[in-house]
Amino acid sequence: MTAVSTAGLGVHVRAVTPTPAQAQADFRALLNALSRPGVLDAVGRADGPPALTVAAGLADVEVPTAVLTDSGDEHWARALHLATSAPVAPPEAARMVVALRPPTVAEIAAMRRGDALHPEHGTRLIAAVTTLGAEGVGLALSGPGVPGTRRLRVAGLPRAVFAALAEANAGFPAGIDTFLVAGDATVAGLPRSTRIEIENGDD
């Protein structure tokens, strides 16, 4: 860690650390989003990436965490681990993966899914997206918590990501619970129980 990055890291730690009250409010919003797949909720706005603020409210010393970043954004990963004391883990061993850039198909395929007896061992994925609801990849969602079919549009992740998630969750109750967090702090949940169909249209 360079002197320059060390000097500025405290600012980044503060930027991703929610207050206890905000963390509780965010947790309620996430539970609501996960119980009603495709319905938009909102988490608190912060100075850092909203996906990292969400993760900071969920991570602790017992949650091995991986942060996927583009080159030059590694300071956000360091800030999250310092703020939460969450152990650093590779994506394939992490209980929580925070994707500040689109995860690859191979990364999703390697994430932990748990099994029929221990589905809670599956990865929790928090993925940053550009926007929710207005444009992007069209998803048709069905399953528990969805009356019939619910549609959601997601900008900022390619179609291949959702195809990989659908494949990872094909063996329910094993699978990956996913939160999509947009830049404006809106959030949508895609629990492992949700069936995802990708509609024709723009990525």
Secondary structure, 3 states (H helix, E strand, C coil): CCHHHHHHHHHHHHHHCCCHHHHHHHHHHHHHHHHCCCCCEECCCCCCCHHHHHHHHHCCCCCCEEEECCCCCHHHHHHHHHHHCCCECCCCCCCEEEECCCCCHHHHHHCCECCCCCHHHECEEEEEECEEEEEEEEEEEECCCCCCCEEEEEECCCHHHHHHHHHHCCCCCCCCEEEEEECCCEEEEECCCCEEEECCCCC
